[in-house]
Amino acid sequence: MKRKLLSTLLVSSFLLIGCGSDDDSSVVDPVEPPVVEPPVVVPPVTETITIDDTEAVILTVDEYNAETGDLTFTLDNGDSLAITDASDYSIMYFGYPDPASSSSNAKAWKRWHVSQTFNCDTSTEDACAGILTETETQGQYSFNAVDLDLESKAAAGAVEVFKVAIQIHGAKATNEFELIPAGE
């Protein structure tokens, strides 16, 4: 029995020695979490084609402010290539009367309109009317219709409906002529 007691004491003492003590009185600084840098998001590469190299011009109006005439539109070639370097244009603004209003003039024709055109042909030395700017998004442009004034060409308050037609000209292609109502 002494043998069993002795072997139990030896095993217990080895266990106590192996456990040791954590009476370390030194203060440990809390571990700061590692600084995690956010991943760098690379915008998708947009394939482009210049206006003079494209065989087709597809124009999509993104915004049209009828009061100022300011436009934002996107150009692509129909094969998902953004069109860059556009600079030649014909932009026509139209003002129409309210189709539901009556006229005091019996001979008045409900289809009258007023218009103002902004052109730019960089092959000539004529100054461009308005300001066309390529935005940071490839294939997107903004147009500022400087001095647009359809109201002065009609009776006060007569112009109620506004439309615009935009043609962008390249060496090989021009988009189709289309009247675009404000708000669409």
N, C-alpha and C positions, 0 to 999 in steps of 0.2 A: 504494500500500500504506500509505503514511503516513496517507492519508485514512481507510482502514478502521481502522487502529490508533487514530487520533484519535477517530473516532466510537465505537469500542468503549470507550475510556477515558472519554469523556463520558457514555455511557449507564451505565457502571459507577459513576461518581462520583455521578450522579443517584440511582441505586439506593441507594448507601450513605448519601447525605444523606437520602433519603426514609425509610430504615429507622430512623435515629436510634439512640440508645442508651438503655437502661433502667438506668442507673447511679444511680438516685435512691436516696440513702442514708437518706431519711426512712422511719420505721417507720409502717406503716399498721395501724390497729386492725382486728382481724377484724370482719367484718360479722356482727352478731347477726341471727338469723332473726327475721322479724316475729312478734309475738305473735298467735297465732290463737285467737280466742274460739270456744269450742264453740258449735254452733248451738243456739238455744233451741228445745226440743221442746215444742210446745203440745199438751196432751192433746186427744184428739178430743172434739168437742162432743157431749155426750150430751143428747138431747132428753128432756124430762121432762114429767110430768103430775102434778098433785097427787092425793092419795088421794080427795079429795072430788069431783074432776072426772072420774075414770075410770069407765068402764062395766064394766070387767073387772079382776080382780086375779089375777095368776099368781104363785105363790110357789114359789121354788126354794131348798131348804136347801143351804147351802154347807158348813157345819160343824155338828156336834151332838156335844157332849161329854156322854156319859151320866152320868158321875160328878158333874159340877157342874150339868148342865142348861143350860150356856151354849150359845147358838145364834148362828149367823150365817146370814142368808138374804137373798135378793134378790127384789124385787118389780118386775114389769113389767105392762103392760096387754095383752100379747099382740100388740101392733103395734110392738114394740121401743122403747116409751117407758118410761123408768125412772120408777117411782112414788115421789114424795117426800111428806114431811109426814105419814107414817103415825104415829098415836099411840094409836088404839083397838085393843085386841086381846083375844083369849081364847087362852091357851096352856095346854094340858093335858099333863101328864106322866103316863105309865103305867108301872107295874112289874109284871112277870109272873114266875111261877116258870119254872124250866128245864123245857121240855116233855118232856125225856127222863128226868127224875128220877121216882122212884116215891114214893108217898105212904104214910105210916104210917096215915093215916085212910082207911078203906075208903069213906067217904061223900064224900071230898074230890073236888071237881070241878076238873079241870086248867085250867080257864079263869078262875080267880080272878085278881083284879088289885088293885093299890092305885093311887091317883091323887092328884094335887095340881094345882090349877088356879090360874093367874095371870090376872087380868082388869084391864082398864083401859078406862073409859068416861069420856072427858073432858067429857061433857055433864052428868055428875053431880059432886057434891062428894066422892065417895068417893075414898080414896087408891088409887093404882095399885099393884098387887102386881108386883114385879119392875121391872127397868129396861130400857126399850127406847130404843136410841140409833141415830140415823142415822149411818153411817160416812162417811168422806170420799168414798167411791165413791157416786155418785148412784144411788139405788134399792136400796142395800144397808144392812141393819140388823143390829145385834147385840142380843141379849137376855141379861140376867143374871138368872137365876132365884134371887133372894135367898131364903135359907132353904129351899131345896128339900130335902126329907127323905122319900124314899119308903121307906127301910129301916126307919124307926121304926114304920111302919104294918103291918109283917109280921113273921113270926118271923125271928130273926137268920139272915142269909144266904139267905133264901128267895127274894128278888127277884134274878133272874138276867137277865131280858130287859127292855130299856128301850125305850119308844117315846114319841113326842111328836106332838101335833096342834096346829097353829098356824092361827088364823084372824085375819086382819087386816080390820078393818071400815072402810069408807069410807061416804060419804053415799049413794052409788048402788050400791056393789058390795062383796062379801065373797068371799074366795077359798074354794074347796071344802074341806070337812073331809076330812082324810086322815091316817091313822096312819103315822108315819114312824119306822122302826126306827133305832136308833143305828148309826152306821157306814155309812149309805147317803146 
